[in-house]
């Protein structure tokens, strides 16, 4: 890969790029292709090696000048023309600029300091809780009591996990960082310290109350206020109600995910409510009135205009859902469904037959008349 692609192309910079531009681009690419961010990705690993090789040359003025003049042959044994343009140059990549650059990168990527030990404070984990409520509760708002599994700092050892309650000794293997660096050729890798398992401290005599964890597992009861007008799939964040941090770390947060039960009558769309109401052919033709409940259970009288068709809607303003953080409400839409009667009595059939015979030559069904007028010329004579 490195024999085919130009170093400047690898680092995505122009040949006249400044040292700062090269460094900035290198840091960005190193973070992107770092093996810790791309586990098991061989292509990313090869790319990572290649950009490190390219940067080690271009960051050095003398090496860069030689590369610009001779290309990659400048690094071949004997150099160009039988001479080595790098006689006297230091090619020891185990120290100096290469390691310094990675110290900078890992300072950002791993959260550790460049030369000092990282803080051993650990933030508590966030907790997710799925809460289902009714449409009426979403309309009115509600306070729910929930129980969540959580942790709190062990009072006996003060979160240190030690039997005597004192801070555990710093791990001598990693110097308290929780990470160790291993160099393989051009690559410097950081991995979890096998001695302290990333903790930075080694607990030899564990606290019996928490078994050395520094936290106690238990169940906590909370009251959660759900605001009126909340929508389905809303995520509510409750700060500091997650698992407890240890050694001075911050508590995690609680995330309550709201889902709203399907209603037996209403369908919600944002702040609006929809209800489908079946009406008879006679009511649809002659018009009339019906009563339906609103979301609060109050009666609403709905006028049905004469000649109402299936899927025709009536809008009732201000009878929809509560709008979040507002005094306003959405609208209620009543969708009419004209129902064809079944299981007719003989008398009903007789009346419908009479109606059909009386309707053949008038305009009481204009849509049907228009349709058949359009297709009559399509029939084969």
C-alpha positions as CSV (number, residue, x, y, z in Angstrom):
1,X,0.0,0.0,0.0
2,X,2.7,2.5,1.0
3,X,4.7,1.6,-2.2
4,X,1.8,2.7,-4.4
5,X,0.4,5.8,-2.8
6,X,2.2,9.1,-2.4
7,X,2.8,10.2,1.2
8,X,1.1,13.5,0.7
9,X,-2.0,11.6,-0.7
10,X,-1.9,9.3,2.3
11,X,-2.1,12.3,4.6
12,X,-4.6,14.1,2.4
13,X,-2.5,17.3,2.0
14,X,-1.0,19.3,-0.8
15,X,2.8,19.1,-1.4
16,X,3.2,22.7,-0.3
17,X,1.3,22.0,3.0
18,X,2.7,23.6,6.1
19,X,4.0,21.5,9.1
20,X,0.9,22.4,11.1
21,X,-1.4,21.4,8.3
22,X,0.3,18.0,7.9
23,X,0.2,17.4,11.7
24,X,-3.5,18.4,11.9
25,X,-4.4,16.1,9.0
26,X,-2.3,13.3,10.5
27,X,-4.0,13.5,13.9
28,X,-7.4,13.4,12.3
29,X,-6.6,10.3,10.2
30,X,-4.8,8.5,13.0
31,X,-7.9,8.9,15.2
32,X,-10.1,7.7,12.3
33,X,-8.1,4.6,11.5
34,X,-6.8,3.7,15.0
35,X,-7.3,-0.1,15.6
36,X,-9.1,0.5,18.9
37,X,-11.8,2.3,16.8
38,X,-11.8,-0.4,14.1
39,X,-11.4,-3.7,15.8
40,X,-10.8,-6.6,13.4
41,X,-10.7,-4.3,10.4
42,X,-7.5,-5.3,8.5
43,X,-7.9,-2.5,5.9
44,X,-8.1,0.2,8.6
45,X,-5.0,-1.3,10.4
46,X,-3.0,-1.2,7.2
47,X,-4.1,2.4,6.6
48,X,-3.1,3.3,10.1
49,X,0.4,1.9,9.6
50,X,0.7,3.7,6.2
51,X,-0.2,7.2,7.5
52,X,2.2,6.7,10.4
53,X,5.0,5.9,8.0
54,X,4.1,8.9,5.9
55,X,3.9,11.3,8.8
56,X,7.2,10.2,10.3
57,X,8.8,11.3,7.0
58,X,6.9,14.5,6.3
59,X,7.1,15.9,9.8
60,X,10.9,16.0,9.6
61,X,12.2,18.8,7.4
62,X,15.3,16.9,6.3
63,X,13.5,13.7,5.6
64,X,10.7,15.6,3.8
65,X,13.2,17.4,1.6
66,X,14.9,14.1,0.7
67,X,11.5,12.5,-0.1
68,X,10.5,15.4,-2.3
69,X,13.7,15.0,-4.2
70,X,14.1,11.2,-4.4
71,X,10.7,9.8,-3.4
72,X,10.6,6.6,-1.5
73,X,13.9,5.5,-2.9
74,X,15.4,7.8,-0.4
75,X,14.6,5.2,2.3
76,X,15.9,2.2,0.3
77,X,19.1,0.6,1.4
78,X,21.9,2.6,-0.2
79,X,19.6,5.4,-1.3
80,X,19.8,6.8,-4.8
81,X,22.9,6.7,-6.9
82,X,24.6,4.3,-4.4
83,X,24.7,6.9,-1.6
84,X,22.5,7.1,1.4
85,X,21.1,10.6,1.8
86,X,20.2,9.8,5.4
87,X,23.6,9.0,6.8
88,X,23.7,10.4,10.2
89,X,19.9,10.7,10.6
90,X,18.2,9.1,13.5
91,X,15.7,6.4,12.5
92,X,14.9,5.2,16.0
93,X,11.1,5.4,16.0
94,X,10.8,4.2,19.6
95,X,11.3,7.7,20.9
96,X,11.3,11.3,20.0
97,X,8.6,12.9,17.8
98,X,6.7,9.7,16.9
99,X,6.0,8.8,20.5
100,X,5.3,12.4,21.4
101,X,2.6,12.6,18.7
102,X,1.0,9.5,20.0
103,X,1.1,10.9,23.5
104,X,-0.9,13.8,22.2
105,X,-3.4,11.6,20.4
106,X,-3.9,9.2,23.3
107,X,-4.4,12.1,25.6
108,X,-7.5,13.0,23.6
109,X,-8.5,9.5,22.6
110,X,-8.0,7.6,25.8
111,X,-8.7,10.4,28.2
112,X,-5.3,10.2,29.9
113,X,-2.8,12.9,30.6
114,X,0.4,13.1,28.6
115,X,2.9,12.4,31.4
116,X,0.8,12.0,34.5
117,X,-1.6,9.5,35.9
118,X,-5.2,9.7,34.9
119,X,-7.8,10.4,37.4
120,X,-9.3,7.3,38.9
121,X,-12.7,8.9,39.3
122,X,-15.3,6.8,37.4
123,X,-18.6,8.1,36.3
124,X,-21.7,6.0,36.9
125,X,-23.5,4.3,34.1
126,X,-26.7,5.7,32.6
127,X,-29.9,3.7,33.0
128,X,-32.7,3.3,30.5
129,X,-36.3,2.7,31.7
130,X,-39.2,2.0,29.3
131,X,-42.5,3.4,30.5
132,X,-45.9,2.8,28.9
133,X,-48.8,5.2,29.5
134,X,-52.3,5.6,28.2
135,X,-53.5,8.3,25.7
136,X,-55.5,9.9,28.5
137,X,-52.5,10.1,30.7
138,X,-50.5,11.7,27.8
139,X,-53.4,14.2,27.4
140,X,-53.6,15.2,31.1
141,X,-50.0,14.6,32.3
142,X,-49.3,12.1,35.0
143,X,-46.9,11.3,37.8
144,X,-45.7,7.7,37.8
145,X,-43.8,5.7,40.4
146,X,-41.1,3.5,38.9
147,X,-38.5,1.1,40.4
148,X,-35.1,0.9,38.8
149,X,-32.0,-1.2,39.5
150,X,-29.2,1.1,40.5
151,X,-26.0,1.4,42.5
152,X,-24.8,3.6,45.3
153,X,-21.4,4.2,46.8
154,X,-20.5,1.6,49.4
155,X,-20.5,3.5,52.8
156,X,-18.3,1.0,54.4
157,X,-15.3,1.5,52.1
158,X,-16.3,4.9,50.8
159,X,-16.2,3.6,47.2
160,X,-12.6,2.4,47.3
161,X,-13.5,-1.3,47.4
162,X,-10.9,-1.9,50.2
163,X,-11.5,-3.6,53.5
164,X,-10.0,-0.7,55.4
165,X,-11.8,1.9,53.5
166,X,-8.7,3.6,52.3
167,X,-7.6,4.2,48.7
168,X,-6.0,1.1,47.1
169,X,-2.3,1.3,46.2
170,X,-1.5,2.6,42.7
171,X,-0.8,-0.2,40.2
172,X,3.0,-0.4,39.7
173,X,2.6,-1.9,36.2
174,X,0.8,1.1,34.6
175,X,1.6,3.8,37.2
176,X,-2.1,4.4,37.9
177,X,-3.1,5.1,34.3
178,X,-5.0,1.8,33.8
179,X,-3.4,1.5,30.3
180,X,-0.1,0.3,29.1
181,X,1.6,1.2,25.8
182,X,3.2,-1.5,23.6
183,X,5.2,-0.6,20.5
184,X,5.5,-2.9,17.5
185,X,7.7,-1.3,14.8
186,X,5.9,1.8,13.6
187,X,2.9,1.2,15.8
188,X,2.3,2.2,19.4
189,X,-0.7,0.5,20.9
190,X,-2.5,1.3,24.2
191,X,-4.2,-1.6,25.9
192,X,-5.9,-2.2,29.3
193,X,-3.4,-3.0,32.0
194,X,-3.6,-6.7,32.8
195,X,-2.5,-6.2,36.4
196,X,-5.3,-3.7,37.5
197,X,-7.7,-4.4,34.7
198,X,-7.9,-0.7,33.8
199,X,-8.7,0.5,37.4
200,X,-5.3,2.1,38.0
201,X,-5.3,0.7,41.5
202,X,-4.9,-2.8,42.9
203,X,-7.3,-4.0,45.6
204,X,-5.6,-6.8,47.6
205,X,-8.0,-7.0,50.5
206,X,-11.5,-6.5,49.2
207,X,-14.4,-4.9,51.2
208,X,-16.8,-7.6,52.2
209,X,-19.8,-5.3,51.9
210,X,-19.4,-4.6,48.2
211,X,-16.9,-7.4,47.2
212,X,-14.4,-4.8,46.1
213,X,-16.7,-3.0,43.6
214,X,-17.0,0.1,45.7
215,X,-20.8,0.2,45.0
216,X,-23.8,-1.5,46.4
217,X,-26.5,-2.9,44.0
218,X,-30.1,-2.2,45.0
219,X,-33.5,-1.1,43.7
220,X,-34.6,2.5,43.9
221,X,-38.1,4.0,43.7
222,X,-38.6,7.3,41.9
223,X,-41.6,9.5,41.0
224,X,-41.5,10.6,37.4
225,X,-43.6,13.6,36.2
226,X,-44.9,13.1,32.7
227,X,-46.0,16.5,31.2
228,X,-49.3,16.9,29.5
229,X,-49.0,16.6,25.7
230,X,-46.0,14.3,25.7
231,X,-45.6,12.4,22.4
232,X,-44.9,8.7,21.7
233,X,-41.2,7.7,21.7
234,X,-40.2,10.7,23.7
235,X,-37.0,10.3,25.8
236,X,-36.9,12.1,29.2
237,X,-33.6,12.7,30.9
238,X,-33.4,12.8,34.6
239,X,-30.0,13.9,35.7
240,X,-27.9,12.1,38.3
241,X,-30.5,9.3,38.8
242,X,-28.4,6.7,37.1
243,X,-25.8,4.5,38.8
244,X,-23.5,6.1,41.3
245,X,-20.0,7.2,40.3
246,X,-17.1,5.9,42.3
247,X,-14.0,7.6,43.7
248,X,-15.6,11.0,43.2
249,X,-17.0,10.3,39.7
250,X,-20.4,11.8,38.7
251,X,-23.6,9.8,38.9
252,X,-25.1,8.6,35.6
253,X,-28.4,9.8,34.3
254,X,-31.8,8.1,34.0
255,X,-33.4,8.0,30.6
256,X,-37.1,7.3,30.6
257,X,-38.5,6.3,27.2
258,X,-42.2,7.0,26.9
259,X,-44.5,4.8,24.7
260,X,-48.2,5.4,24.5
261,X,-50.7,2.6,24.4
262,X,-53.0,2.2,21.4
263,X,-56.4,3.7,22.1
264,X,-59.6,1.7,21.4
265,X,-61.3,4.8,19.8
266,X,-58.8,7.5,18.9
267,X,-55.8,7.6,16.6
268,X,-53.2,10.3,17.4
269,X,-51.3,12.3,14.9
270,X,-49.2,15.0,16.7
271,X,-51.6,17.2,18.5
272,X,-54.7,16.0,16.4
273,X,-57.0,13.1,17.1
274,X,-58.9,11.1,14.6
275,X,-61.9,8.9,15.1
276,X,-63.8,6.7,12.6
277,X,-67.6,6.7,13.0
278,X,-69.8,4.3,11.0
279,X,-73.1,5.8,9.9
280,X,-76.1,4.2,8.1
281,X,-76.9,4.8,4.4
282,X,-80.1,6.6,5.5
283,X,-78.2,8.9,7.9
284,X,-75.5,9.5,5.2
285,X,-78.2,10.4,2.7
286,X,-80.6,12.4,4.8
287,X,-78.1,13.9,7.4
288,X,-78.5,13.8,11.1
289,X,-76.6,14.1,14.4
290,X,-74.6,11.7,16.6
291,X,-72.9,11.9,20.0
292,X,-69.4,10.8,20.6
293,X,-67.0,11.1,23.6
294,X,-64.0,13.3,23.5
295,X,-60.6,12.3,25.0
296,X,-61.8,13.5,28.5
297,X,-65.1,11.4,28.2
298,X,-67.3,14.4,27.6
299,X,-70.1,14.2,25.0
300,X,-69.6,16.0,21.7
301,X,-72.5,16.4,19.3
302,X,-71.5,16.0,15.7
303,X,-73.6,17.2,12.7
304,X,-73.7,14.9,9.7
305,X,-74.5,16.8,6.5
306,X,-77.0,15.3,4.1
307,X,-75.2,13.4,1.3
308,X,-72.2,12.5,3.4
309,X,-69.8,10.2,1.6
310,X,-67.4,7.5,3.1
311,X,-64.1,9.1,4.4
312,X,-65.7,12.5,4.5
313,X,-64.5,14.4,7.6
314,X,-65.9,16.8,10.1
315,X,-63.4,19.0,12.0
316,X,-64.0,19.9,15.6
317,X,-61.5,22.6,16.6
318,X,-59.8,22.5,20.0
319,X,-60.9,19.0,20.9
320,X,-57.6,17.2,20.2
321,X,-54.6,16.6,22.3
322,X,-52.9,18.9,24.7
323,X,-49.9,20.7,23.1
324,X,-46.8,20.3,25.2
325,X,-45.9,23.4,27.3
326,X,-48.9,25.2,25.9
327,X,-52.5,26.0,26.8
328,X,-53.7,25.2,23.3
329,X,-55.1,21.9,22.0
330,X,-55.1,20.3,18.7
331,X,-58.3,19.4,16.7
332,X,-60.5,16.3,16.5
333,X,-61.3,14.9,13.1
334,X,-64.4,12.7,12.8
335,X,-64.1,10.4,9.7
336,X,-67.4,9.0,8.5
337,X,-67.7,5.5,7.2
338,X,-71.0,4.7,5.4
339,X,-72.0,1.2,6.3
340,X,-73.8,-1.1,3.9
341,X,-76.6,-2.9,5.7
342,X,-76.6,-6.7,6.0
343,X,-79.2,-9.2,7.2
344,X,-82.1,-7.3,5.8
345,X,-85.7,-8.1,6.5
346,X,-88.1,-8.7,3.6
347,X,-89.7,-5.2,4.2
348,X,-86.3,-3.5,4.1
349,X,-85.4,-5.3,0.9
350,X,-88.7,-4.2,-0.6
351,X,-88.1,-0.6,0.4
352,X,-84.6,-0.7,-1.1
353,X,-85.8,-2.2,-4.3
354,X,-88.3,0.6,-4.6
355,X,-85.6,3.2,-3.9
356,X,-83.4,1.6,-6.5
357,X,-86.1,1.7,-9.2
358,X,-86.8,5.4,-8.3
359,X,-83.1,6.3,-8.5
360,X,-82.2,5.0,-11.9
361,X,-83.2,8.1,-13.9
362,X,-82.4,10.9,-11.5
363,X,-79.2,12.7,-10.3
364,X,-79.1,11.5,-6.7
365,X,-75.9,9.5,-7.4
366,X,-73.9,11.9,-9.6
367,X,-70.5,10.1,-9.1
368,X,-72.0,6.8,-10.3
369,X,-73.7,8.4,-13.2
370,X,-70.5,10.2,-14.3
371,X,-68.5,7.0,-14.1
372,X,-70.9,4.9,-16.2
373,X,-71.2,7.8,-18.8
374,X,-67.4,7.6,-19.2
375,X,-67.2,3.8,-19.8
376,X,-70.3,3.3,-22.0
377,X,-68.3,4.0,-25.1
378,X,-65.7,1.4,-24.1
379,X,-67.9,-1.6,-24.5
380,X,-67.7,-3.7,-27.6
381,X,-70.9,-3.4,-29.7
